[in-house]
């Protein structure tokens, strides 16, 4: 695997681990998340990093589009967070954290382990 791709995979892993750390000492609670602007911005920034890294990976190697579920949707989310920041839905971000991030974490861990 290209060293740059491996670096970007580690960037994704670190961003996911950061998001997980924000909820380390407490239950994930949507209403607390919604009220905490600093937490929301931190999560959004990590999602930007994840989307940008995936964009760089699949630009370099198209095969990763099938290895990372919803790669294009993740890139689309990154673009929305950056360019349409005023249309970010707390509910959508929360759904991604609860329903999609654990699967992405598992996929990234498996891709890294293949090395």
Protein Blocks (a to p, Z undefined) as FASTA:
>chain_A
ZZklmmmmmmmmmmmmmmmmmmmmpccdfklmmmmmmlmmmmmmmmmmmmmmmmmmmmmm
mmlmmmpghklmmmmmmmmmmmmmmlccfklmmmmmmmmmmmmmmmmmmmmmmZZ
